[in-house]
Amino acid sequence: MQEEKKMKVKKGWLAVQVGLEDDQFQEGDSTTQRFVIPISYLYHPLFKHLLDKAYEVYGYHTDGPLKLPCSVDDFVHLRWRIEKESSHHQHNHNHHHPLHHALYFHSC
């Protein structure tokens, strides 16, 4: 029952599995990590690029959480960039200074 609670994600959020292993996402694999992100990320250009890459690597039909072919460190940085931009837009409505959307990470 506790495992079942761990797998549930609140409405408006999405579970993703991040890692680079080819035979990836095995239980206890330290090179992958589960993140729960707001669904608003799905509409961000940086995240859309990562979704396109995930489609190229895994296709549309996978079991379990959405798999993202990116190192955990690069994903954490990508998440930080999205949050920083989101925070900037909320605090500064009159001045629009978007972050560079052509940003590519080493592994993403």
C-alpha positions as CSV (number, residue, x, y, z in Angstrom):
1,M,0.0,0.0,0.0
2,Q,2.9,2.4,0.7
3,E,4.4,1.7,-2.7
4,E,1.0,2.6,-4.2
5,K,1.0,6.0,-2.4
6,K,4.5,6.7,-3.7
7,M,3.4,6.3,-7.3
8,K,0.4,8.6,-7.1
9,V,0.9,12.1,-8.5
10,K,-1.3,15.1,-7.6
11,K,-3.6,16.6,-10.3
12,G,-1.7,19.1,-12.4
13,W,1.6,17.3,-12.0
14,L,3.5,14.7,-14.1
15,A,6.0,12.0,-13.1
16,V,9.0,11.7,-15.3
17,Q,12.0,9.4,-15.2
18,V,15.3,11.1,-16.1
19,G,18.5,9.2,-17.1
20,L,20.8,8.2,-19.9
21,E,21.2,4.4,-19.5
22,D,20.3,2.3,-22.6
23,D,18.8,-0.5,-20.6
24,Q,17.5,2.2,-18.4
25,F,15.1,2.7,-15.6
26,Q,15.8,-0.6,-13.7
27,E,14.7,-0.6,-10.1
28,G,17.6,0.8,-7.9
29,D,19.5,2.2,-10.9
30,S,21.4,5.2,-9.6
31,T,21.8,6.9,-13.0
32,T,18.1,7.6,-13.3
33,Q,15.9,9.6,-11.0
34,R,12.1,10.2,-10.8
35,F,10.9,13.8,-10.7
36,V,7.4,15.2,-10.4
37,I,6.9,18.3,-12.4
38,P,4.0,20.7,-13.1
39,I,2.2,20.0,-16.4
40,S,2.9,23.6,-17.4
41,Y,6.4,22.4,-18.3
42,L,5.0,20.6,-21.3
43,Y,4.3,23.9,-23.0
44,H,7.8,25.4,-22.4
45,P,10.1,25.5,-25.5
46,L,13.1,24.0,-23.6
47,F,11.0,21.1,-22.3
48,K,9.3,20.6,-25.8
49,H,12.8,20.1,-27.2
50,L,13.4,17.4,-24.6
51,L,10.0,15.8,-25.4
52,D,11.0,15.6,-29.1
53,K,14.2,13.9,-28.2
54,A,12.3,11.4,-25.9
55,Y,10.0,10.6,-28.8
56,E,13.0,9.9,-31.1
57,V,14.6,7.6,-28.5
58,Y,11.6,5.9,-27.0
59,G,8.6,6.5,-29.2
60,Y,5.1,7.3,-27.9
61,H,4.3,4.0,-26.2
62,T,6.2,3.3,-23.0
63,D,5.3,1.8,-19.7
64,G,5.4,3.8,-16.5
65,P,6.4,7.4,-16.1
66,L,7.5,9.5,-19.1
67,K,11.1,8.7,-19.8
68,L,13.5,11.6,-20.7
69,P,16.9,10.9,-22.3
70,C,18.9,13.5,-20.3
71,S,21.4,13.4,-17.4
72,V,19.9,14.2,-14.0
73,D,22.3,17.2,-13.7
74,D,21.2,18.6,-17.0
75,F,17.5,18.0,-16.2
76,V,17.9,19.8,-12.9
77,H,19.5,22.8,-14.7
78,L,16.7,22.7,-17.3
79,R,14.1,22.8,-14.5
80,W,15.9,25.7,-12.9
81,R,15.9,27.6,-16.2
82,I,12.2,27.0,-16.6
83,E,11.5,28.1,-13.0
84,K,13.7,31.2,-13.4
85,E,11.9,32.2,-16.5
86,S,8.5,31.6,-15.0
87,S,9.4,33.6,-11.9
88,H,10.8,36.4,-14.1
89,H,7.5,36.6,-16.0
90,Q,5.5,36.8,-12.8
91,H,7.6,39.5,-11.2
92,N,8.3,41.6,-14.3
93,H,5.2,42.0,-16.5
94,N,6.3,45.2,-18.3
95,H,9.8,44.0,-19.4
96,H,10.1,40.9,-21.4
97,H,13.6,39.4,-21.4
98,P,13.1,35.7,-22.5
99,L,15.9,33.3,-21.8
100,H,17.6,31.9,-24.9
101,H,15.2,29.1,-26.1
102,A,17.9,27.5,-28.3
103,L,19.7,26.4,-25.3
104,Y,21.0,22.8,-25.7
105,F,22.4,20.8,-22.8
106,H,25.3,18.4,-23.2
107,S,23.1,15.3,-22.7
108,C,19.6,16.6,-23.5
